[in-house]
């Protein structure tokens, strides 16, 4: 099977508020796939559906050919062991050291001896350049370093699928470049599939094999980064080139300024 994850005709909403509609996506094995779009377009919801935290109103979400939402609790937890998640703000345990944060999933999900856990944790930290920070607290490292610690924790169990929720948010340009290169390098080394939810066009396009653009819960464009850069689609052009004018309005919909100020109103 060439695709690790397949989403077919998924619809999801909260009550009458529709978030995703008719969503169909494929995530190939060994690929880095970027999911992009404006705030509120449903990007993070897709990650939650894949992880089984949310259930679609209709359609299917399959991982390794298994319908995620047809699994019982035990099978779902077993599937999640094959997934790694990098949360938007890292979500590190602030009272634990860097080492203990990365060791946490190994202790929770395996019966490995402590000596082997130690070696594995140091190897994961070495892979993200932070082996010598192992015994510091998250508050004692920079924001970019904390994000790399969270990445080491996400790959602690050598997952087949790694999901990244806004991994570049709040980082300086150097940290963004380091994180982006690390995501690509680790994906290739582990043979994983990576799903990258991001607003950052430059970093995402640098490392992604394929890109999906969402707007109002639907796929409006998809293709390779080169195809998206050359796209004449109005939404893609506006997003990629950060243009104020386009399908996504700058101003919240409503009355014009002239109407609000009473300009042109008969006296």
C-alpha positions in Angstrom: 0.0 0.0 0.0 1.6 3.3 -1.1 -0.5 5.5 1.2 -0.1 5.3 5.0 -3.1 7.6 5.6 -6.2 8.0 3.5 -9.1 10.4 4.1 -12.2 9.8 2.0 -15.2 12.2 1.8 -15.0 13.3 5.4 -17.4 15.7 6.8 -17.0 17.1 10.3 -18.6 19.9 12.3 -19.7 21.1 15.7 -23.5 21.1 15.7 -24.6 23.1 12.7 -21.2 24.7 12.3 -19.4 22.7 9.5 -15.6 22.6 9.8 -14.7 20.1 7.0 -16.8 19.2 4.0 -16.2 16.4 1.4 -12.5 16.2 2.4 -10.4 13.6 0.5 -6.6 13.4 1.0 -3.8 10.9 0.7 -0.5 10.8 2.6 2.1 8.7 0.9 4.6 6.5 2.8 8.0 8.2 3.4 6.7 11.6 2.3 6.5 15.0 4.0 3.0 16.4 3.3 2.2 20.0 4.2 -1.4 21.0 5.0 -1.8 24.8 4.7 -4.5 27.3 4.9 -5.7 30.3 6.9 -6.6 30.2 10.6 -9.9 28.3 11.2 -9.7 26.4 7.9 -9.7 23.0 9.7 -6.0 22.0 9.5 -5.6 20.9 13.2 -9.0 19.2 13.0 -7.5 16.9 10.4 -4.7 15.8 12.8 -7.3 15.1 15.5 -9.4 13.0 13.2 -6.3 10.9 12.2 -5.4 10.4 15.8 -8.9 9.4 16.7 -9.6 12.2 19.2 -12.5 13.3 16.9 -15.0 11.3 14.9 -16.2 12.4 11.5 -19.9 12.9 10.8 -19.4 10.9 7.6 -16.6 9.5 5.5 -13.6 7.4 6.5 -10.1 8.0 7.9 -7.8 5.1 7.4 -4.3 4.5 8.7 -2.5 1.4 7.3 -5.8 0.4 5.7 -7.7 0.4 9.1 -10.6 2.6 9.7 -9.5 4.6 12.8 -13.0 5.2 14.0 -14.1 1.6 13.8 -11.3 0.5 16.2 -12.0 -0.4 19.8 -10.1 1.4 22.6 -7.3 -1.2 22.8 -6.7 -1.2 19.1 -6.8 2.6 18.9 -4.2 2.9 21.6 -2.0 0.4 19.8 -2.3 2.4 16.6 -1.4 5.6 18.4 1.8 4.0 19.5 2.8 4.2 15.9 2.2 7.9 15.8 4.3 10.8 17.0 2.8 14.3 17.7 4.6 17.6 17.9 2.1 20.0 19.5 2.0 23.7 18.5 3.6 25.0 21.7 5.7 21.9 22.5 3.6 20.8 25.5 6.6 19.7 27.5 6.3 18.7 31.1 7.8 21.7 32.8 8.7 19.9 36.0 10.6 17.2 34.2 14.1 17.5 32.7 14.7 17.3 29.0 15.8 13.7 29.4 12.7 12.8 31.4 10.4 14.4 28.8 11.8 12.3 26.1 11.9 9.1 28.2 8.2 9.5 29.2 6.7 7.7 26.1 9.2 4.9 26.4 8.4 4.3 30.0 4.6 4.5 29.3 4.5 2.2 26.3 7.4 -0.2 26.6 8.9 -2.6 29.2 12.5 -1.7 28.2 15.2 -1.8 30.9 16.3 1.6 32.2 19.7 1.2 30.7 18.3 0.8 27.2 15.9 3.7 27.8 18.8 5.9 28.7 20.7 5.0 25.5 17.6 5.6 23.3 16.8 8.9 24.9 20.4 10.2 24.5 20.3 9.0 20.8 17.1 10.9 20.2 18.4 14.0 21.8 21.7 13.7 19.8 19.6 13.5 16.6 18.1 16.9 17.4 21.4 18.4 18.7 20.5 18.5 22.4 22.2 15.5 24.0 24.2 17.9 26.2 21.1 19.6 27.4 19.6 16.4 28.7 19.5 17.3 32.4 18.2 20.9 32.0 14.6 21.9 32.6 12.5 23.2 29.6 12.6 26.7 31.2 16.4 26.6 31.0 16.5 26.2 27.2 15.4 28.6 24.4 12.0 28.3 22.6 13.7 26.8 19.6 15.5 24.2 21.7 12.3 23.4 23.6 10.6 22.7 20.2 13.5 20.3 19.3 13.1 18.5 22.7 9.4 18.1 21.8 10.5 16.7 18.4 12.8 14.2 20.1 9.9 13.1 22.3 7.6 12.7 19.3 10.1 10.3 17.6 11.0 8.4 20.8 9.0 5.3 19.7 10.2 5.5 16.0 6.7 6.2 14.8 5.5 5.4 11.3 3.5 8.7 11.2 4.6 12.0 12.7 2.2 14.9 12.9 3.4 18.5 13.4 1.0 21.2 14.4 2.5 24.6 13.5 6.1 23.6 14.3 7.5 26.9 13.2 5.1 29.2 15.3 7.0 31.8 17.3 10.5 30.8 16.2 13.2 33.0 14.9 14.5 32.4 11.4 17.5 30.4 12.5 15.4 28.1 14.7 12.8 27.7 11.9 15.5 26.6 9.5 16.9 24.2 12.1 13.5 22.7 12.9 12.6 22.4 9.2 15.8 20.6 8.3 15.5 18.3 11.3 11.9 17.3 10.3 13.1 16.4 6.8 16.2 14.6 8.0 14.4 12.6 10.6 11.6 11.7 8.2 14.1 10.3 5.8 16.1 8.5 8.4 13.1 6.8 10.0 11.2 6.2 6.8 8.2 7.8 8.3 5.3 9.8 6.9 5.1 13.3 8.1 2.1 15.6 8.1 3.0 19.2 8.5 0.3 21.7 9.5 1.8 25.2 9.0 1.3 28.8 7.9 4.9 29.2 7.0 5.2 29.0 3.2 9.0 29.2 2.8 10.0 26.6 5.4 7.2 24.2 4.4 7.8 24.4 0.7 11.5 23.8 1.3 11.0 20.4 2.9 7.6 19.2 1.7 7.0 16.6 -1.1 3.4 17.6 -1.6 1.1 20.4 -0.4 -2.7 20.6 0.3 -4.4 24.0 0.6 -7.5 24.3 2.6 -10.1 27.0 2.7 -13.4 26.9 4.6 -13.0 23.2 5.2 -12.4 22.1 1.6 -9.3 21.4 -0.5 -8.9 24.3 -2.9 -5.6 23.3 -4.4 -3.0 20.6 -4.1 0.3 19.6 -5.8 4.1 19.8 -5.4 5.6 23.0 -3.9 6.8 24.0 -7.4 3.3 23.6 -8.8 1.8 25.7 -6.0 4.4 28.4 -6.5 3.5 28.5 -10.2 -0.3 28.3 -9.5 -2.6 30.9 -10.9 -5.4 29.9 -8.5 -6.4 33.2 -6.7 -6.4 31.7 -3.2 -3.0 30.0 -3.6 -1.5 33.1 -5.1 -2.8 35.2 -2.2 -1.5 32.8 0.4 1.8 32.0 -1.1 2.7 35.6 -1.9 1.1 37.1 1.3 -1.2 39.4 -0.7 -3.8 41.5 1.1 -6.2 41.5 -1.8 -7.8 38.2 -2.9 -10.4 35.6 -2.0 -9.6 35.9 1.7 -10.7 39.4 2.8 -8.5 41.6 5.0 -11.6 43.3 6.6 -14.2 41.5 8.7 -17.4 41.4 6.6 -20.0 44.1 7.3 -20.7 47.7 6.6 -18.2 49.9 4.8 -16.3 52.6 6.6 -18.1 55.2 4.6 -21.5 53.8 5.9 -20.2 53.7 9.5 -19.0 57.4 9.3 -22.1 58.5 7.5 -20.2 59.8 4.5 -22.4 60.5 1.5 -25.5 60.4 3.6 -28.0 63.1 2.6 -28.3 65.9 5.2 
